Amino acid sequence: MAHYRFSVTITITDESTCNIKHGSLKAKLLIQSSLIIWDETPMLNKMCFEALDRTLRDLMPVTDQHKTHKPFVGKVVVLGGDFRQILPVIPKGSRHDILSSAINSFHLWSFCKVPKLHTNMRLLMSSSDQDEGEMKRFANWILDIGNGNIGSVVGDESEVEIPDDLLITTTDDPLSHLVDFAYPNLLQNMSDYRYF
């Protein structure tokens, strides 16, 4: 979505800017925005955020010199995501390449405040005590994996045993079964989706 909304180029360098022209509708929207919410940020290369920062500095009229030294020209930017999910993908990149492209290597990271969520909202939406118990157990299992409390390290890789009740063993086509379970009525929903 960021590549569409902010016109961030797919091939990005440490000198890239967003492909937003002065006077365009996107430029006017960014100038008028006081809040930018950007989700799933840990999987993006830090150069995407640097490109947006450079673009905002270029687009914003210099009315307040104090703001020109602030990240994103003083606009409030909420960067959401979970660092336990996935880091940026760097083709043929070493561990160092991947970590140095992560958002917390972003030169403006020291200006960021990092709040942590403590309530799993999915648990509050369960329909029964049994569902709540299963969801809580699964949520804790995922957190334990993310925190490194489960699994064993073999060389550069970690191995985690998946409990039998999470495995799909009752079908000849587990991938289709998983898609149907995760996205019920997917084909119906896709035909109802309107592009804008």
N, C-alpha and C positions, 0 to 999 in steps of 0.2 A: 504494500500500500504506500510506503514512503517513497518508492521510486515513482509512483504515479502522482501522489499528492504534492511532493516537494520536487518532483522532476530530478531526482538524484539519478545520475547516470549509472548504468549497470557496471560498466568498467570504470572504476574510480581510482584516482590517484591522490596523493597528499596535496595536490594543488587544485583539485576539482572544485567546481561550484555547481549549484543547482541550475538547471536549464530554465531559468525564469527571467523573462525580459522585463525591463523597466516599463511601467505603464500597463502591463498585462493584468488580467483579472486575478491570476494567482499572486502577482506582486502586490496588488491592492489589498487582497485578502490577508496576506502575511503582514503587511504594514499595519492594517487595522486590528489584527488579532492581538489580544492581550494574554492569551493562554494557548499553548500548543500541547496537545496530549499525543504522545508517540508510544505505542505499545510494542511489545516483543523486541525491545531494543538490544538485549544481550547477544542476539544472534547476528546483529549487523556490524559491519566493519566500522571502526571509530571514524574513518574518513568520511562516512555519510554524515555524521554530526558536525564534523569540521566543515564540510561543504555547506551545510545549512547555516552554520555560524558565519562563514564568509559571505554567503548570499545575503543574509539579513543585514550585515554590515554595509554591503553594497547598495541594497535597496532602501534602507531607512534614511530619511533625510536627517542631516546632522543638526538637530535642534537642541540637543542636550549632550554636551561634550562628555559629561560624567557617564552617560549610558554607553558611549562608544567603547569603553574599556570593560564593560560587563559582558558575561557570556550571553550569546544570542541577543545582543544589544538591549539587555535588560528585560526581555520578554520572559515570562514564566513558562518554562518547558518542563512538563512532567514526562519522564522517561520510565516506562513500565516494563516489567518482565521478571523472569526468574533465572538467575545465574546457574541454577542446577539443571537447566534443560539442555541448551546447546549453545556453544560458542560460535563465532563466525567461521564459515568454511573457507579455508584458504587452500586452493588446489596445490597439491604437492608441498604444502607448507609444513615446516617443522613445528614442534611444540612452541618454540620461542616465537615463530611467525604468527601463530594463532593467538597466543596470549598478548603479544604486542599490538595486535589489531583489535583486541577486545575493548569494549566501551570504557572500562576502568583504566585503560591506558590513554584515554582521550585527554588532551592537555588541559581541558577545562573541568576534568573530573573533580579536582580539589574544591571546586565551587558547589558541587552537588551535595545535597542532603539526602541521606539514604534511610528512609523509614522502612520498617519491616512490618508485614501483616502478621497478625497472630490468630486470627479467626478464619477457619476454613468455611467459607460461605456455602459450599456445596453440602456440608453436613447439616446446615440449618434448613435446607430445602428437602430433606429426605421425607418420604411418605410414611415410613413405619420405623419402629425401634430396630427391627432386623436390618432394614436398609441402612439406617444410621450406623449401626454397629459394623456392618460390612464396609461402608464408606469410610468410617473412622479408621478401621484396621488398614484399609488400602492407603488412605492418606498418610498414616503413620509409617507404613512400609515404604512409600515413595520418599518421604522425608528422611527416613533412615538411609536409603540408598544415596540420596543427595548429600547427606552429611557424612557419608563414608562409613556408616556403622554396620552395614551389611555387605557381604561379599568378600572376595579375596583378590589380592593383586598378584597377577602372574606376568612378570616382565613389565611392559608398559601398559598392560591392559587390566581391567578389573572384570571379574566374573561374578555374576549374581544369579543365584538359583531362583527361578520364578515358581511360586507356589502352584500346585496342581489346579487349584480352583480358579486360577487366572488364565490357564491354558485352554485353548479351543481344541478339544479332542473328539467332538461328536459329529464332525462333518468331513466330507471329502474335499471341500473347498474352504479352508479356514480364512483365507483373505476376504472372500466375498461375505462370509459370515461376519467377520469383524467389521467390514464396511457397513453392512446392514444393521449391525448392533449399534455402532457409533453414530451412524447417520441414517436413522429410519426415514423412509420416504425420500431418499436422496434425489432420485430422478424426478419425482413430483416437485420437490422444492427447487430443483434447478430449472424446471420449466416455468415455475412461478417467479423466478428471480428476474428482476428488471435491472438492466444496466443503466447507469447514469453517469 
